[in-house]
Amino acid sequence: MTLAGIELHVHLDGAIRVQTILDVAKRRGIDLRAHTVEEMTRRIALEEPATLTVFLDKFNQYMHVVAGDREAIKRIAYEFVENEAKEGVIYVEVRYCPHLLANSGVEPIPWNHDEGDLSPDEVVRLVNQGLREGERAFSIKARSILCCMRHMPSWSMEIVELCKKYQHDGVVGIDLAGDESLNCEANPDHRRAYEEAERCGIHRTVHAGEVGPASVVKEAVEVLKAERIGHGYRTLEDQNLYRKLLKLNMHFEMCPLSSKLTGACHPDFTKHPIITFKNDKANYSLNTDDPLVLNSTLQHDYSIAQKYMGFTEEEFKRVNICSAQSSFLPEKEKQELLLKLYEAYGMIQSTAF
Ligand SMILES: O=c1[nH]cnc2c1ncn2[C@H]1C[C@H](O)[C@@H](CO)O1
């Protein structure tokens, strides 16, 4: 991407460098039965359209390598910022579930690990450190969003407590991720966590209408009080809801390549729902989602939008301005970010000399 950009929907654990997985596996003596970046990429990357369930299953190939490892977690966060800076991103909100990277104080301990001494709380601190060091080294801004998981409602209250604890220390919001197709209606524990988030001024986004029906989007907005919708393609199946959300200026976090490979959308990009959102001048962003599992880049998503969806430079600029406006930054920082974009896009005279 040559334009200065913003990314609002990218999973940290779906954006790890393959080389880092190989390095950590070697250090920890984990046999991956793949020795080169090419071999490991072939194991992880989804090449053809599948289902969200198959897509999420790919995380099983490597999460056990990095989970529970302090050095790996900090490194992943740091390298993530470097990757984003290389893509021209000036502000990113990266999301992850701290419980999936911990091996203590989490029930059940994920990835069949034995109990260790890395808690979800310490995971957040390590990610924060990696992001902060990355920000300093690569001169961009990075904040995080903590994910509740649809299949693990018992973690949700703990996640909102972590959001509260780190609200002024890098964490800007809460998300609900995971497989919507298996678990459509939000569990009461997710609802309680989102109520607490709203009460405490924690910003809220929800994966909805990716593979699940428009009713999941409706629930995200009306029950979970989502301020942004992760994906949301299937909102279009309920035109009343879609029109209402357009009026409310709801932000949709769109992920072009991801939506094809998860089977969320028709594989022909020229028929993609994003085109409708674009033509209606909706409030949305363009994002990668999981560049590791997709073996892709943000640049690639932008080129898909340009080649198959009729995107112009003007639309790319508008999308990034919408992204800044819908970011979870405090108001003052949001205005600073907008100013940076306007300057980068030649929309105002720079005051710098
Ligand atoms: O596209 C997605 N939809 C729903 N859940 C997802 C997607 N990509 C990643 N996740 C899950 C798997 C990760 O472990 C988790 C937290 O980042 O979020």
The ligand as a MOL file (V3000), in Angstrom:
LIG
                    3D

  0  0  0     0  0            999 V3000
M  V30 BEGIN CTAB
M  V30 COUNTS 18 20 0 0 0
M  V30 BEGIN ATOM
M  V30 1 O -12.1870 -14.5070 10.8830 0
M  V30 2 C -12.3090 -14.8840 12.0490 0
M  V30 3 N -13.5390 -15.0800 12.5790 0
M  V30 4 C -13.7380 -15.4960 13.8630 0
M  V30 5 N -12.7220 -15.7500 14.6960 0
M  V30 6 C -11.4740 -15.5920 14.2250 0
M  V30 7 C -11.2030 -15.1640 12.9150 0
M  V30 8 N -9.8710 -15.0970 12.7480 0
M  V30 9 C -9.3080 -15.4900 13.9250 0
M  V30 10 N -10.2700 -15.8040 14.8050 0
M  V30 11 C -10.1150 -16.3260 16.1730 0
M  V30 12 C -8.9460 -17.2850 16.2840 0
M  V30 13 C -8.0010 -16.6050 17.2150 0
M  V30 14 O -7.2940 -17.4880 18.0390 0
M  V30 15 C -8.9050 -15.7100 18.0220 0
M  V30 16 C -8.2480 -14.5700 18.7460 0
M  V30 17 O -7.4190 -13.8170 17.9370 0
M  V30 18 O -9.8540 -15.2610 17.0640 0
M  V30 END ATOM
M  V30 BEGIN BOND
M  V30 1 2 1 2
M  V30 2 1 2 3
M  V30 3 1 2 7
M  V30 4 1 3 4
M  V30 5 2 4 5
M  V30 6 1 5 6
M  V30 7 2 6 7
M  V30 8 1 6 10
M  V30 9 1 7 8
M  V30 10 2 8 9
M  V30 11 1 9 10
M  V30 12 1 10 11
M  V30 13 1 11 12
M  V30 14 1 11 18
M  V30 15 1 12 13
M  V30 16 1 13 14
M  V30 17 1 13 15
M  V30 18 1 15 16
M  V30 19 1 15 18
M  V30 20 1 16 17
M  V30 END BOND
M  V30 END CTAB
M  END
